[in-house]
C-alpha cells in the first residue's frame, strides 16, 4: 500500500498531468506510466553499471555510450528547462521507450506502436517530472510502483469499478503464489491480467527460489515463454508489458483478447493459472464459447472465467483464483453445475475465505480463493477450508498495516495438510468430506460447515441480582441527598 505522503504527492502530479492537456483518467495513468518507465529504465541501467563494476564482466546495456543516447536517461533530462525537457522527452525519449524491446514482433512493440505522448504543456511536464522524481526518491523507493499507482488511481476509473476489475493487493497475490509454488519450467497464465500483478508475483517468486540455479536456456524461457497474460483493454496490455519488462521479462506474451469469447480459446495449454477475474457484468450469450457453456450455461463473467480456467489447464495443471462469495453458494443451475464440475470432475483442494475488507477502499465485496487441480477424472475426497480473519492490514478504507496476519499460517498449513485432518469445525481451518458437500448441493461457503462454539454464561440467582440493584439504588439516593445538602448550604450563604 502507498504511504499517505505518496498519495498526496500523486494527487498533485495527477492535477499537473491534467493541466498538461490530458483529461481522461485512464490516459492520465497511461502517461504517468510512460514517465515512470523512463525513470525505471535509468535505474535498471545503473544496476547494470554497478554489476559490471563488481563482476568486472561486460554486460548488455539499455543505453548507448554516446552523449546523444546518454541524454535519454532520466538523470540527464529531469532538470532541463521546461521547453527543452518537453522537446527531449517527446521527440527522443518517448520514441526510445517504444523501441526499447528491439523486437518489432513482440507484444511490447505491438502495444506501444500506436502509443502517443499527450502531455502538451512544457511547464506541466516539468512539474510532473519533478514530482515523480521526488516521489521515487523519498516515498516509494523499492515498491511495486506501477501496480500501487494503478491501485490508488483505480477509484477514479468508474468504468473499471463497474466491471469489477479491482487490482488484487500484493499480499494476497503473494499468498496465492506461495500456495502454488511456481517453477521455472512451467507455462503460467493470467487470462484477466490487468497490470500483470499475478505474473509479476510469480516472476519474483521464481527469481527468489531459482535465479542462482537457472541455466542460460531457462533464463531465455523466463524472458520470453514462461508468462502469458490476456486483457480486453489495450491500455492494460501496455501497462502489463512495461511492468513485466521491468521485472526482467524482456519479451512478455501479452495479448488483447476476450478470454471467454468463442473467438479465442486455448485448451489444455497451461501448467498454472493465477487470476482475479472480473466479478460483475454479463456477457453476450451468442459470443460465449460453447465449451464454457458445457461447464456452466450462464452469461455471468465470474462463473465463465472459472470454467475457462479449467479448459485452459493441462491435465495436472493447477489454479488459484479469487471468486465472489456468490460463486460458492449461488442457487442457480449455473452456479451448481460449476461447483459440481470442480468437486466431481476435478480435484478441488481448498476454499480460503477472505475478509470482506480486502479490496477496500474500492469495494467491500466478500470473496474467497479457490485452489484446484485439473484431472477431468475427479479426485476430490475432502476439501480444506480456511477462514482468514486478517491479512496484515486494517479492513477499513485506510488499510493501514497491523500485526494480525493469517497469511503465514495459511501457507504453513496448506503445505502440511496431513496435520489438518483432526482439526474440529470450531477452529479456523478444517476439512469437509466430499459426501457432505454433495448433500448440500455442492455449497462451498465456509459458514455452511463451520461450527460456532457457544460458551454458556452463568448468572447469579435472581435474588442476588435484585439485592445488588437495591444497593446501587440506595447509594445513588445517598449521593443525591449529599449534593442537595451542599447546594442548600451555598444558598444559605
N, C-alpha and C positions, 0 to 999 in steps of 0.2 A: 504494500500500500504506500502511496505517496505521502510524505510528511506534509503537514499543513503549510509550512513555508513554501514548499514546492507548488502546492495547489494555488496559493495566492499569486505566485510568480507566473504560473501558466495562464491564469485568468488574464493577467496583464498582457502576456505575449499573444494570447488569443485575440484580444482587442486590437493589438498592433497589426496582426495579420489582416483583420477586417479593415483596418484603416489603409492597408495596402491594396485594397480592391477585391478582396475575397470574401464572399458573403455566406455561402453555403457551409454548414458545419462540417460535412464530410470533406469538402475541399480544403477547409482550414486545417483539418487533421492531416490531409494528404500533403499540403505544402510544408507543414511543420516537420513531417516525416522526411521529406527530401533534405531539409536543412540538418536534421539530426543525423541522417545517414552520412552527409558530408562530414559532420563532426566526428562520427564514429569511424569513418574510413581513415581519418587522420590519426585517431587513436590506435587503430589497427596497424597503420604504417609505423607508428612509434614503437609498438610492441615488436614488430619485425626488426627494426633497427636495434632495439635492446637485445633481442635474441641473437642477432648477428655478433654484437659486441661480446656477449657472454660465451658463445659457442665458437666464434672465430670462423664460422662457416657462412658462405654466401647464400642468401635466400631470395626468392622472387618477391619483388616489391610491387606495391599498388601504384606508386607514383614514380615517374622517371626522375633522373638526376638533374635535368636541365632547369634553369631558372623558371622557364615558362611552365613546366609541369609542376615544379615545386610551389608555384604561385596558386595552384589549385587546392592546396592544403588549407584546412580551416585556420590553423595558427598563423598562416601568412596572409589571409584575406580578411580576417574577422575585424581588424581595426582600421580598415581602409575608410577613406572619406565616403559619404553616402552614395554619391553618383558613381564613383569608381567601384565601390563594393557591388552595387547593383549590376554594373556592366560586366564585372569579372564573374559574378555568380551566374547571371542569366545567359551570358554568351560563352563561358568557358567551363565553369564548374558543373553546371547542370547537364550540359551535353556529355561531360566526362562521366557523371553518375550514371547516365543512361547507357553508356557503353562499357562500364567497368567490368562487366561479366566477360566480355570479349567473345562470347559465343552468340552469334546472331539468331540461332535456332533455340536458345534456352528460354525457359519460362520467364526469367527475369527480363531478358531483352524484348520478348514479345509484349509483356505487360507494360514496360516502360517506353516502348516505341512511340506511343501516342501520348505520353505524359507531357504536360505543359506546366511551366513555371508561371504562376499567376500573380505573384506579388509585384505590382507595377510601380509602387511609390518607393523611391530610393531611401528616403528617411525612415519609412515604416520598416523596410527590410533591415536597415541598420539597427533599429530598436529591437527587432526580433532576434537578430544575430547576437547582440549584446545580452539580451535577456536569456537566450538559450545558453550562452557561454557561462553566465553567472549561475544558471540552474544546474548545468552539468558539473561545474566546479565545486559548488557549495551545498547542493541539496540532494542530488540523486546519483551521485557517483557510484557506479557498480550495480545499479538497479536494472531490471528488465525494462529499459526506458520506454521503448515504443509501446509495449504492452500496457504498462502502467499509465502512460499518457492516454492511450485509447480508452482504457477503463474509466479514467477520470472524465474524459470528454464524452463518453457514451451517453450520459444523461442528456446531452444536447441534441442527440440524434433521435428524433421522435420516430422516424421510420424503423430504426433498429429496435427501439423499445416495443413497437407494435408487433414486430416479427419474433420477439423473444430472443434476440441474438445478443445475449449478455456474456461478456468475457468471463471465463472461469478464473477465480482467484488463483494465484500461483501456488499457494499452499495446498489447494485441492488438486490442482494438476499434478503437483509433485507427489501427492499421496497416491493418486491413481497410477502414476508411472512406477512408483516404488512397489505397488502391488503387482504390476505386470512384469517388472524387471526386463526391459527390452535389451536385446543383444545386437551386436554389430552385423550379424548375418541375416537379419530379418528384413521383410518389407513392411513398413509401418505407414498407416494412413489415418488421416482425419478428414472424413467426407464433408465436414462443415467447418472448415479450418479457421475462418475469421482472420486474425493476425498471426496464426500459426503457433499459438501458445503451447498446445499439447506437443507439437512436433519439436519445439524448442526445448521443452522439459525433457523429452526423450533424448534429444541431442546432448543436453547437459549430463543426463544420467549415463549415457554411453561413454562420453568422454571421461567422466569421473571414474568409471569402472574398467574401461578397456583401452584408453588412449595409449598407455605405455606399451601395450601388447599388440597394437594394431599394425598389420603389415602395410606395405605401400598399396597393395591391391585393395585391402579393406578400407584404407583412407579414401581411395578413389570411389569406392562403392558408397561410403559415408557421404561424400560430397555430391554425388550425382543420383544414386538409385534408392538409397535407404528410406527417404522420406517423401511421401506423396500427400498433397492437400488439394481439396476442391472447395470452391465457394462460388456463389451465384453473383457476387459483386466484384467487378474488376478492380475497384479501389482496394478492397480487402486482399485480393490476389497480389496487387502491387506491394502492399504493406507486408504480406507474408514473405514474398520473395526477398525484400530488403532485410527483414528481420532474420530470416534463415541465413542469408549471406553473411550477416554479422556474427553468426554462430558457426562459421567455417563450412557451411553447406553452400559451396560455390555455385552449384547448378541445381537448385531445388526443382522438384517436379510439382509445380503448382498449376492447376487448370481452372478456368472459369467454366463451371457446369452446374446444372441442377441434378444433383446426385440421384434423386428419386424419380426422375423423368424416364420415360421409355426410350428416349433418345440416347441416354448414357447408362450403360450397365456393364459392370465388371464382375464376373463370377469367380469365386474361389481363387483370389489372387493374393490376398494379404495374410501375413502371419499375425499381425497385431493391429487393432483399431482402438484408438482413444478419441473420444468425442463428447461434445456437449451440443447436441443438435438443437435447432430452433424448437421452442416449446409451443408456440402459438400458431394459429392460422390453419387454413385448409387449402388443399391443392386442387387444381382442375382434374377431375376424375379421368377424363379422356387422355390426359398426359401422363398418368401414373403407370409405371412399369407393371406389366401383367404378372411378372414373377412375384412382385411385392404384394399384389392383390391376393395371391395364393396363400400368403402367410397371414395377412391381416387386411381384409377388404374394407378400406377406410380412406378418407381424404385427410385425416389428421396427421400433421407432419411428425409429431413426436412418436407415433406408432410406426409410421412408414420408415422412419430412419432406423429404428431398431431392427425392423425386417431387412432393411438394406444392409446393415452391418453383418447379419447372418449370411446373406448372399455373397458379400464381398470377401468373407474369410475363407481361407483354405480349410480343409478338414484338419482339425487340431489347432487351428488359429484361435486366438483369444481376443476378447473385447472387454473394455471397461468404459461404460458410458453413463452420462447423467441423464436422468429422466424425471419429469414432474411426477408427484405422488399419484396423480390420476392414472398413470400407466399401471401402477401397482394394484389398484383396486377397482378401476372402472368397470361398470356392469354391462357395457355394450358387448355385442358379439365380437367386434373387432378387438376390444381390449382383452377379452377372454381368450380369443384364438391366438393372440400374440403370446400371452403368458403360457398358454398350453404348449405352444411351439418351443418356448425356452425350456420348460420343465420336462416335456415328454420326448422331444426330438433332439434337444441339445443338452449340454451339461451346464446347468445354472449353478454357479459356485457360491455367489454371495449377493446379498442385498444390504447395502450400507445406507442407513437413513441419515440425511444431512440436516443440520439445524436450519430453520426457515430463514435465518438472517444471513446466510452465506452470500447471497447476491445483493444484499443491501449496499448502498442506498438505492440501487437501480430497480430491484424487485424483491418482494418478500415471499415469493413462491416457495413451497416446500418441495424438496427434491430428494432423490436417492441415487446411489451409484449401483448399477447392475454389473456384475462380473460373470462372464460365461465363456465357455469353450464350444466351438462348433464341432459337432460329431456327426450330425444327421442320423444318429442311431441311439440317442438318449444318453443315459449315464447319470442322471440326477437321482441320487438316493436320498439326500438330505441337503438343505440349503442353510448356509451360515448367515445369520442376521446380526447386525451391529447397530446400536442406537447411539450415534455420535451426538454428544452434548455441546462440545466446544471445538473450535479449530484454531485456537491460539489468538483469536481476535474477538472483540466485543461484538454482539449480534445486533447492535443498533446501527443507525445511519453513519456513525463516526468510524466504526470498525477499527478501534484502537487495539494495539497489542495487549494481551492479557496472559496470565500464567497458565490458565486452564487450557489444556490441549490434548485431545484424544488421538490425534494423528499417529504419534509414535506407538501407542497401544494397539491401534488398528493394524498397522504394518506388522508389528511383532506377532500378534495373534493370528493374522491371516496366513503368515508363513509357518505357523505352528498349530495347525487346526486339530491335530490329534489331541492336544491338551484342552480343546474346547468341548469335547463330547460330553463331559459330565457337568457342564455349566447348566444352572437352572434358568427357567424363563424369567425369573425376577432380576437376573443380572443384565449387564449392559450388552453382552453378546451371548448367543446360544444357537444351537442347531434346531431345525424343524424338519421332520421326516417328510418325504415326498407325499406319502399317502395322506397325511393331514392337509397338505397344501391342495391336493387334488379334491378332497372332500369339501374344501372351502372355495370351490370354483377358481382355483389357482390364484387366490388372493395372496399378494406378496407384500402387503403392508405390515410392518413390524408390530403395529398395535393390535393386529388380529391375533398374534401369538404371544405377545409379551404379557407376563403376569405381574400385577402390582401387589406388593406385599403390604397389607394394611396392619398397622400396629395398634392393638386395642389400647384405648386411653382409659385409665382408671380414675374415677372421680370419688371424692369423699361422700359420705352419707348426706342425704338432703338436710337432716337436722343440723349438721355441722356447717353446711353452706348458708342456711338461714341465720344461724348464730353469728357467722362471720359478717353477714350483711348488716345485721342489727348492730354489731360492734362498730363497724365502719360508719354507720348512720349516726350512732351516738357521738363518735369522735368528731364528725362533721358538725353536729349540733353544738358541741362544746366550743369548737373553733369559731363558729358564727357568733355565739354569745360573747366570746372573748373580744372579738372585733367590735361588736356593738358597744361593749363597755368602754373600749378605747375611744370610740367616736363620741360617746356621751361625755367623757372627761374633757375632750378637746372643745366641745361645745360649751361646757360649763366655764371653761377658762376664757 
